[in-house]
Amino acid sequence: MQQGRTLSLGFGNHVMLSRVVAIISPDSAPVRRMVQQSRENGVLVDASFGRRTRAVVLCDSGQVILSALLPDTLASRAEAENAHGGRGLK
């Protein structure tokens, strides 16, 4: 993975693709607990703009990011970024 590539989380928010460890669904109780603990510890970033959280992005720095986009959408964007280098893709 090259430096500088980003993953669009929607609403103008991006995260460095090289820092993403996992993209998961927020539907299970363990994930909801993890999000709550991240909020309490100050490492939660809410990039959902008040919309329903549909994906939780885990970073290697311990940050937890909430997105309103589906995990499949984010994964597709990550794959496209890797395959095409992000040239001309949205």
Steps between C-alpha positions, in 0.01 A plus 500: 500500500636839404514799731236765453209281394182574687167330555196725464264451795236727350405865558851618415673284764802286418734269687844383395447160342828373642368560855177299459504163674135398459162620377219335695125519548380667823210257551644261758509564873881464527551765232253734672692452827827572322354822354375607844840428660672696221267793565581490873875478429494789255613305195167501312458708185138538385509563124134405451373861515211401726379227270460136593835328551535221246873429522771511762856553377780381727841662460843376603535803728207382713262758355146383428316683222125490438367532144150525353609291201460122488808285567468350150509848347811594696668168413422553131650848515812363672539228236454751219756729660751214517428372149496831316702727722201727553526657156164634392295288739235624738 
